Amino acid sequence: MVITKTHKDLKDVLMEPKAPGIKDAYYIIPEVEQNITILSPGKNGMEFNKTHGHFHRSYTVELFTCVLGQGLMILQRNDEEGEAKEFKIVTLNSGKQVTVPAGFGHTMVNIGRTFLVVSDNSSIAPRASNYKAVKEKRGFAYYIVEKKGDVAFEPNPNYRVQPQITTE
């Protein structure tokens, strides 16, 4: 089974929800002990294509492995009121592994010109993920955009304070 997520599925977390974007934004191939996510290249408005993003309802640690492509893993930890306390960027390229610590939300962004293919060891069961926290703020603390040909970070105005961006 292949699950297709469309531009319409992403509208509630995009910086410019009415701007044209990637028709089939990404695909998920769920397996018993791993999932494969394939993100299309391109942009939704000025924002690079991304997954919807979510937090986990339980305190689990996830392991992601980049199989192909170039992207960013966004990790964010919120406080009890839903405000961002930490915002980390991890560069993804073939062979790179990323551990998402318990308590962090995450999304992936394709900043390359080819598909971004990532495998993970998580569950896609609806009860395992909290999408509501991301929808309420229309995404994470920063949008990943292209400005003058470079990757840039646009603050999400739905957060009272944007934390400092750290890289890993």
C-alpha positions as CSV (number, residue, x, y, z in Angstrom):
1,M,0.0,0.0,0.0
2,V,1.2,3.5,-0.8
3,I,-0.3,6.5,0.9
4,T,-0.2,9.7,-1.2
5,K,-0.2,13.1,0.6
6,T,-1.2,16.0,-1.7
7,H,-0.7,19.8,-1.7
8,K,-4.3,19.9,-0.3
9,D,-3.2,17.8,2.7
10,L,-0.5,20.3,3.5
11,K,-2.5,23.5,3.2
12,D,-3.0,23.8,7.0
13,V,0.8,23.9,7.6
14,L,2.0,26.0,4.7
15,M,3.2,29.6,4.9
16,E,1.2,30.4,1.7
17,P,-1.7,27.9,1.6
18,K,-3.2,29.5,-1.5
19,A,0.0,29.5,-3.5
20,P,0.5,26.8,-6.2
21,G,2.5,23.8,-5.1
22,I,3.4,20.2,-5.6
23,K,0.3,18.2,-6.5
24,D,1.6,14.9,-5.0
25,A,3.8,16.3,-2.2
26,Y,5.0,13.0,-0.7
27,Y,4.3,9.3,-0.5
28,I,4.5,6.9,2.5
29,I,5.1,3.2,2.1
30,P,4.2,1.7,5.5
31,E,5.8,-1.6,6.5
32,V,5.6,-3.7,9.7
33,E,8.9,-2.4,11.2
34,Q,9.8,0.5,9.0
35,N,8.2,3.2,6.8
36,I,9.6,4.7,3.6
37,T,8.8,8.4,2.9
38,I,9.4,9.9,-0.6
39,L,9.2,13.6,-0.9
40,S,8.9,15.2,-4.3
41,P,11.3,18.1,-5.2
42,G,10.0,21.6,-5.7
43,K,8.2,24.3,-3.7
44,N,4.8,25.2,-2.3
45,G,4.8,28.9,-3.0
46,M,8.3,30.1,-1.8
47,E,8.5,27.3,0.7
48,F,10.4,24.1,0.0
49,N,8.2,20.9,-0.2
50,K,7.9,19.2,3.2
51,T,6.0,16.6,5.1
52,H,3.1,17.6,7.3
53,G,5.0,17.1,10.5
54,H,3.8,15.9,13.9
55,F,4.6,15.3,17.6
56,H,4.2,11.9,19.2
57,R,1.7,11.1,21.9
58,S,4.1,8.7,23.6
59,Y,7.7,9.3,24.6
60,T,9.3,7.2,21.9
61,V,12.7,7.7,20.1
62,E,12.7,7.4,16.3
63,L,15.5,6.6,14.0
64,F,15.5,8.0,10.4
65,T,17.9,7.1,7.6
66,C,18.3,9.1,4.5
67,V,18.4,6.7,1.5
68,L,18.5,9.2,-1.3
69,G,18.4,13.0,-1.9
70,Q,19.1,16.1,0.0
71,G,17.0,17.6,2.7
72,L,16.5,18.9,6.2
73,M,15.1,17.2,9.3
74,I,13.4,19.8,11.5
75,L,13.2,18.9,15.2
76,Q,11.1,21.1,17.5
77,R,10.3,20.8,21.2
78,N,7.4,22.8,22.6
79,D,6.5,23.9,26.1
80,E,3.2,23.1,27.9
81,E,1.5,26.0,26.1
82,G,2.5,24.8,22.7
83,E,5.2,27.5,22.2
84,A,8.5,26.4,20.6
85,K,11.4,26.0,23.0
86,E,14.0,24.3,20.8
87,F,14.3,24.3,17.0
88,K,17.0,22.1,15.4
89,I,18.0,21.5,11.8
90,V,19.8,18.4,10.7
91,T,21.0,18.1,7.1
92,L,20.0,15.0,5.3
93,N,22.0,13.3,2.6
94,S,22.4,9.7,1.5
95,G,23.4,7.4,4.5
96,K,22.8,10.1,7.2
97,Q,21.0,8.8,10.3
98,V,19.0,11.1,12.6
99,T,17.6,10.2,16.0
100,V,14.5,12.1,17.0
101,P,14.5,12.3,20.8
102,A,11.4,11.7,22.8
103,G,9.3,14.9,23.2
104,F,10.3,16.4,19.9
105,G,8.1,17.0,16.9
106,H,9.6,16.6,13.4
107,T,9.1,17.3,9.7
108,M,11.3,16.7,6.7
109,V,12.0,19.2,4.0
110,N,13.2,18.5,0.4
111,I,15.7,21.2,-0.5
112,G,17.2,19.2,-3.4
113,R,16.3,18.8,-7.1
114,T,15.5,15.0,-6.8
115,F,13.3,12.9,-4.7
116,L,14.2,12.8,-1.0
117,V,13.8,9.2,0.3
118,V,13.9,8.4,4.0
119,S,13.2,5.3,6.0
120,D,12.2,5.3,9.7
121,N,11.3,2.9,12.4
122,S,8.0,4.6,13.6
123,S,4.4,3.7,13.5
124,I,2.0,5.6,11.2
125,A,-1.0,4.5,13.3
126,P,-3.2,7.6,13.7
127,R,-3.3,7.3,17.5
128,A,0.5,7.4,17.7
129,S,0.9,10.9,16.2
130,N,-0.4,14.4,17.3
131,Y,-1.0,16.5,14.2
132,K,-3.2,18.9,16.0
133,A,-0.3,20.8,17.7
134,V,1.2,21.5,14.3
135,K,-2.1,22.4,12.6
136,E,-3.0,24.9,15.4
137,K,0.2,26.9,14.7
138,R,0.1,26.3,10.9
139,G,3.5,24.5,11.0
140,F,6.7,24.7,13.0
141,A,8.4,27.8,14.3
142,Y,10.1,28.5,11.0
143,Y,9.2,27.9,7.4
144,I,12.0,26.7,5.1
145,V,12.0,29.0,2.1
146,E,14.1,29.9,-0.9
147,K,15.5,33.5,-1.0
148,K,17.9,34.6,-3.7
149,G,18.7,31.0,-4.5
150,D,19.6,30.0,-0.9
151,V,17.8,28.2,1.8
152,A,16.4,30.7,4.4
153,F,14.2,30.5,7.5
154,E,11.0,32.6,7.7
155,P,9.6,33.0,11.2
156,N,6.1,31.6,11.6
157,P,4.0,34.5,13.0
158,N,1.7,32.1,14.9
159,Y,4.4,31.6,17.6
160,R,4.9,34.4,20.2
161,V,8.7,33.8,20.2
162,Q,10.9,32.0,17.7
163,P,13.7,30.1,19.4
164,Q,17.3,30.3,18.2
165,I,18.0,27.8,15.3
166,T,20.6,25.2,16.1
167,T,22.2,22.9,13.6
168,E,23.4,19.4,14.0
